[in-house]
Amino acid sequence: MIDLSMFRKADQDLVISLLNMHDYHKSTAEEYAIEGEFSKAAADYRNVAHTFEQLQELKKAKQMQDQAYLVLKQIEGEQERRELLQRLSK
């Protein structure tokens, strides 16, 4: 199972749904291939690829959120440092 912590909490239900869709399309693509229905198999594999693209976008959103949080914490730390220096210089 994919580690859900790489996605925002708000997106995790969607991620689970996408993973279920991935599994379904992968399974049906394999069945179609065995049956010689290669066009249908290809369509399902495109759906598998599309779910990966969506998961990548959701992962990127979490990475951006994490980066913004780190920047905010750095700014807060710098503000606290400046306030402390001001108090000490008085």
PEZI-V828669 format. One line per field, one symbol per residue. phi: phi as a letter, one per 40 degrees, with the letter a starting at -180 (. if undefined). psi: psi as a letter, one per 30 degrees, with the letter a starting at -180 (. if undefined). burial: # if it has 9 or more other C-alpha atoms within 8 Angstrom, else .. Layout:
phi = ???
psi = ???
burial = ???
This chain:
phi = .cccccbcdcccccdccccccdcccccccccccccgcccccccccccccccccccccccccccccccccccccccccccccccccccccc
psi = kkjffglkeffeeeeeeeeeeeeeeeeeeeeeeefgieeeeeeeeeeeeeeeeeeeeeeeeeeeeeeeeeeeeeeeeeeeeeeeeeeff.
burial = ......##..##..#..##.###.##.######...#..######.##..#...#..##.###...........................
